[in-house]
């Protein structure tokens, strides 16, 4: 992602709850397999949309 695009999408740190919770921005998270229950992708932290992949 270009530096200009990152700046346009940047959420101020004081309200960026994703960064506060996980230590990285939402667009930096990598995804892998799909959850067998909800069919959503499981992220690098082991979470999916329904929480059952954890």
N, CA, C and O atoms as CSV, one atom per row, in Angstrom:
chain,resi,resn,atom,element,x,y,z
A,1,UNK,N,N,0.861,-1.171,0.000
A,1,UNK,CA,C,0.000,0.000,0.000
A,1,UNK,C,C,0.901,1.226,0.000
A,1,UNK,O,O,1.886,1.284,0.736
A,2,UNK,N,N,0.562,2.191,-0.820
A,2,UNK,CA,C,1.394,3.386,-0.906
A,2,UNK,C,C,1.271,4.215,0.371
A,2,UNK,O,O,0.292,4.119,1.111
A,3,UNK,N,N,2.290,5.022,0.598
A,3,UNK,CA,C,2.312,5.864,1.801
A,3,UNK,C,C,1.128,6.829,1.811
A,3,UNK,O,O,0.537,7.071,2.863
A,4,UNK,N,N,0.773,7.386,0.639
A,4,UNK,CA,C,-0.368,8.304,0.560
A,4,UNK,C,C,-1.666,7.582,0.928
A,4,UNK,O,O,-2.495,8.129,1.654
A,5,UNK,N,N,-1.842,6.364,0.433
A,5,UNK,CA,C,-3.052,5.588,0.733
A,5,UNK,C,C,-3.133,5.282,2.225
A,5,UNK,O,O,-4.213,5.349,2.812
A,6,UNK,N,N,-1.989,4.944,2.848
A,6,UNK,CA,C,-1.975,4.680,4.284
A,6,UNK,C,C,-2.408,5.909,5.063
A,6,UNK,O,O,-3.165,5.802,6.027
A,7,UNK,N,N,-1.934,7.072,4.651
A,7,UNK,CA,C,-2.286,8.302,5.360
A,7,UNK,C,C,-3.769,8.608,5.219
A,7,UNK,O,O,-4.391,9.100,6.161
A,8,UNK,N,N,-4.345,8.323,4.050
A,8,UNK,CA,C,-5.771,8.573,3.834
A,8,UNK,C,C,-6.633,7.655,4.702
A,8,UNK,O,O,-7.701,8.060,5.161
A,9,UNK,N,N,-6.180,6.437,4.925
A,9,UNK,CA,C,-6.946,5.449,5.680
A,9,UNK,C,C,-6.610,5.430,7.166
A,9,UNK,O,O,-7.193,4.653,7.922
A,10,UNK,N,N,-5.688,6.266,7.586
A,10,UNK,CA,C,-5.215,6.211,8.961
A,10,UNK,C,C,-6.286,6.695,9.936
A,10,UNK,O,O,-6.893,7.751,9.760
A,11,UNK,N,N,-6.487,5.896,10.949
A,11,UNK,CA,C,-7.414,6.233,12.020
A,11,UNK,C,C,-6.574,6.840,13.150
A,11,UNK,O,O,-5.521,6.295,13.481
A,12,UNK,N,N,-7.009,7.945,13.744
A,12,UNK,CA,C,-6.238,8.524,14.852
A,12,UNK,C,C,-6.024,7.487,15.960
A,12,UNK,O,O,-6.948,6.760,16.324
A,13,UNK,N,N,-4.800,7.424,16.491
A,13,UNK,CA,C,-4.439,6.409,17.485
A,13,UNK,C,C,-5.372,6.374,18.692
A,13,UNK,O,O,-5.651,5.301,19.227
A,14,UNK,N,N,-5.852,7.527,19.121
A,14,UNK,CA,C,-6.689,7.564,20.327
A,14,UNK,C,C,-8.044,6.894,20.138
A,14,UNK,O,O,-8.698,6.557,21.124
A,15,UNK,N,N,-8.487,6.689,18.885
A,15,UNK,CA,C,-9.764,6.002,18.656
A,15,UNK,C,C,-9.594,4.714,17.851
A,15,UNK,O,O,-10.585,4.070,17.509
A,16,UNK,N,N,-8.366,4.334,17.545
A,16,UNK,CA,C,-8.101,3.119,16.785
A,16,UNK,C,C,-8.081,1.929,17.742
A,16,UNK,O,O,-7.019,1.512,18.205
A,17,UNK,N,N,-9.257,1.390,18.031
A,17,UNK,CA,C,-9.357,0.299,19.001
A,17,UNK,C,C,-8.712,-0.990,18.500
A,17,UNK,O,O,-8.226,-1.786,19.304
A,18,UNK,N,N,-8.701,-1.206,17.192
A,18,UNK,CA,C,-8.042,-2.395,16.650
A,18,UNK,C,C,-6.550,-2.355,16.955
A,18,UNK,O,O,-5.976,-3.357,17.382
A,19,UNK,N,N,-5.923,-1.210,16.740
A,19,UNK,CA,C,-4.494,-1.066,17.011
A,19,UNK,C,C,-4.216,-1.184,18.514
A,19,UNK,O,O,-3.237,-1.808,18.923
A,20,UNK,N,N,-5.073,-0.587,19.317
A,20,UNK,CA,C,-4.889,-0.646,20.771
A,20,UNK,C,C,-4.991,-2.084,21.268
A,20,UNK,O,O,-4.254,-2.481,22.171
A,21,UNK,N,N,-5.883,-2.854,20.697
A,21,UNK,CA,C,-6.119,-4.218,21.166
A,21,UNK,C,C,-5.105,-5.224,20.616
A,21,UNK,O,O,-4.627,-6.092,21.348
A,22,UNK,N,N,-4.777,-5.106,19.321
A,22,UNK,CA,C,-3.961,-6.120,18.676
A,22,UNK,C,C,-2.541,-5.668,18.319
A,22,UNK,O,O,-1.715,-6.498,17.938
A,23,UNK,N,N,-2.243,-4.382,18.434
A,23,UNK,CA,C,-0.895,-3.898,18.147
A,23,UNK,C,C,-0.581,-3.723,16.678
A,23,UNK,O,O,0.578,-3.530,16.311
A,24,UNK,N,N,-1.593,-3.789,15.832
A,24,UNK,CA,C,-1.404,-3.525,14.405
A,24,UNK,C,C,-2.714,-3.037,13.822
A,24,UNK,O,O,-3.785,-3.253,14.389
A,25,UNK,N,N,-2.614,-2.381,12.690
A,25,UNK,CA,C,-3.811,-1.843,12.040
A,25,UNK,C,C,-4.567,-2.963,11.337
A,25,UNK,O,O,-3.987,-3.991,10.989
A,26,UNK,N,N,-5.851,-2.759,11.133
A,26,UNK,CA,C,-6.709,-3.785,10.543
A,26,UNK,C,C,-6.215,-4.230,9.170
A,26,UNK,O,O,-6.323,-5.409,8.831
A,27,UNK,N,N,-5.683,-3.319,8.385
A,27,UNK,CA,C,-5.229,-3.678,7.048
A,27,UNK,C,C,-3.892,-4.431,7.056
A,27,UNK,O,O,-3.439,-4.879,6.002
A,28,UNK,N,N,-3.262,-4.577,8.208
A,28,UNK,CA,C,-2.007,-5.310,8.315
A,28,UNK,C,C,-2.202,-6.772,8.733
A,28,UNK,O,O,-1.248,-7.550,8.707
A,29,UNK,N,N,-3.409,-7.148,9.111
A,29,UNK,CA,C,-3.687,-8.504,9.583
A,29,UNK,C,C,-3.686,-9.469,8.403
A,29,UNK,O,O,-4.232,-9.168,7.342
A,30,UNK,N,N,-3.070,-10.626,8.597
A,30,UNK,CA,C,-3.043,-11.651,7.564
A,30,UNK,C,C,-4.072,-12.726,7.890
A,30,UNK,O,O,-4.287,-13.063,9.054
A,31,UNK,N,N,-4.706,-13.261,6.844
A,31,UNK,CA,C,-5.759,-14.258,7.014
A,31,UNK,C,C,-5.355,-15.576,6.373
A,31,UNK,O,O,-4.567,-15.609,5.428
A,32,UNK,N,N,-5.900,-16.650,6.897
A,32,UNK,CA,C,-5.585,-17.976,6.370
A,32,UNK,C,C,-6.817,-18.759,6.010
A,32,UNK,O,O,-7.595,-18.347,5.149
A,33,UNK,N,N,-7.002,-19.901,6.671
A,33,UNK,CA,C,-8.106,-20.814,6.388
A,33,UNK,C,C,-9.459,-20.187,6.714
A,33,UNK,O,O,-9.547,-19.112,7.308
A,34,UNK,N,N,-10.505,-20.894,6.308
A,34,UNK,CA,C,-11.869,-20.460,6.622
A,34,UNK,C,C,-12.403,-21.274,7.798
A,34,UNK,O,O,-12.057,-22.444,7.963
A,35,UNK,N,N,-13.234,-20.655,8.596
A,35,UNK,CA,C,-13.860,-21.308,9.743
A,35,UNK,C,C,-14.867,-22.346,9.232
A,35,UNK,O,O,-15.641,-22.052,8.321
A,36,UNK,N,N,-14.868,-23.546,9.801
A,36,UNK,CA,C,-15.819,-24.565,9.347
A,36,UNK,C,C,-17.272,-24.254,9.739
A,36,UNK,O,O,-18.199,-24.851,9.192
A,37,UNK,N,N,-17.471,-23.340,10.668
A,37,UNK,CA,C,-18.829,-22.999,11.118
A,37,UNK,C,C,-19.418,-21.789,10.410
A,37,UNK,O,O,-20.550,-21.842,9.929
A,38,UNK,N,N,-18.649,-20.684,10.340
A,38,UNK,CA,C,-19.208,-19.450,9.773
A,38,UNK,C,C,-18.673,-19.134,8.377
A,38,UNK,O,O,-19.139,-18.195,7.731
A,39,UNK,N,N,-17.684,-19.924,7.904
A,39,UNK,CA,C,-17.119,-19.761,6.564
A,39,UNK,C,C,-16.313,-18.474,6.373
A,39,UNK,O,O,-15.904,-18.173,5.252
A,40,UNK,N,N,-16.078,-17.714,7.437
A,40,UNK,CA,C,-15.253,-16.500,7.347
A,40,UNK,C,C,-13.795,-16.889,7.545
A,40,UNK,O,O,-13.495,-17.924,8.139
A,41,UNK,N,N,-12.893,-16.053,7.043
A,41,UNK,CA,C,-11.471,-16.354,7.165
A,41,UNK,C,C,-11.001,-16.199,8.611
A,41,UNK,O,O,-11.466,-15.321,9.339
A,42,UNK,N,N,-10.075,-17.064,9.011
A,42,UNK,CA,C,-9.483,-17.025,10.342
A,42,UNK,C,C,-8.225,-16.175,10.259
A,42,UNK,O,O,-7.374,-16.398,9.399
A,43,UNK,N,N,-8.110,-15.206,11.149
A,43,UNK,CA,C,-6.953,-14.311,11.089
A,43,UNK,C,C,-5.744,-14.918,11.794
A,43,UNK,O,O,-5.830,-16.001,12.373
A,44,UNK,N,N,-4.622,-14.212,11.739
A,44,UNK,CA,C,-3.373,-14.720,12.311
A,44,UNK,C,C,-3.417,-14.871,13.823
A,44,UNK,O,O,-2.540,-15.511,14.403
A,45,UNK,N,N,-4.415,-14.297,14.467
A,45,UNK,CA,C,-4.578,-14.415,15.912
A,45,UNK,C,C,-5.473,-15.590,16.283
A,45,UNK,O,O,-5.630,-15.904,17.463
A,46,UNK,N,N,-6.066,-16.249,15.271
A,46,UNK,CA,C,-6.924,-17.395,15.513
A,46,UNK,C,C,-8.399,-17.042,15.653
A,46,UNK,O,O,-9.193,-17.871,16.097
A,47,UNK,N,N,-8.773,-15.826,15.280
A,47,UNK,CA,C,-10.170,-15.396,15.411
A,47,UNK,C,C,-10.892,-15.432,14.071
A,47,UNK,O,O,-10.295,-15.220,13.015
A,48,UNK,N,N,-12.183,-15.703,14.140
A,48,UNK,CA,C,-13.054,-15.606,12.966
A,48,UNK,C,C,-14.272,-14.777,13.376
A,48,UNK,O,O,-14.325,-14.268,14.495
A,49,UNK,N,N,-15.236,-14.641,12.490
A,49,UNK,CA,C,-16.398,-13.798,12.757
A,49,UNK,C,C,-17.268,-14.323,13.900
A,49,UNK,O,O,-17.821,-13.540,14.673
A,50,UNK,N,N,-17.388,-15.661,14.007
A,50,UNK,CA,C,-18.286,-16.204,15.040
A,50,UNK,C,C,-17.555,-16.565,16.339
A,50,UNK,O,O,-18.191,-16.836,17.358
A,51,UNK,N,N,-16.227,-16.569,16.300
A,51,UNK,CA,C,-15.463,-16.868,17.506
A,51,UNK,C,C,-15.234,-18.338,17.763
A,51,UNK,O,O,-14.531,-18.685,18.712
A,52,UNK,N,N,-15.801,-19.217,16.955
A,52,UNK,CA,C,-15.643,-20.643,17.221
A,52,UNK,C,C,-14.279,-21.183,16.773
A,52,UNK,O,O,-13.868,-22.250,17.229
A,53,UNK,N,N,-13.585,-20.481,15.907
A,53,UNK,CA,C,-12.285,-20.953,15.420
A,53,UNK,C,C,-11.223,-20.853,16.514
A,53,UNK,O,O,-10.185,-21.510,16.433
A,54,UNK,N,N,-11.470,-20.063,17.499
A,54,UNK,CA,C,-10.505,-19.856,18.577
A,54,UNK,C,C,-10.389,-21.092,19.353
A,54,UNK,O,O,-9.626,-21.146,20.318
